[in-house]
């Protein structure tokens, strides 16, 4: 089973998400930054690499939030979510997304999220003690 990681940035009661470029079957969907683990990478190493590639930013990885399993039609994945901290006054680059935006938890429930990230909504509610 393949492994992927997502980094959850939660700041001022809002979550950071990227809008995928209009390519492939999940183009135009919003997602938490992250990606597949490569080789013998730890989850922390994979998140740090993905944030450097996607946003050109060095991050600090915090606590484990949750794990889910999903099938993308070709492979079965284990998806792990961790809290992520951005440097102060970070400038986010859009190397693999159309743009980044901040959303409240209630926004996430109606947003056009990639299906794998939707699986984390209840875990995010519990982890961040949201209503």
Secondary structure, 3 states (H helix, E strand, C coil): CEEEEEEECEECCEEEEEEECCCCCCCCCEECCEEECCCCCCHHHHHHHHHHHHHCCCEEEEEEEEEEEEECCCCEEEEEEEEEEECCCCCCCCCCEEEEEEECHHHHCCCCECHHHHCCHHHHHHHCCCC
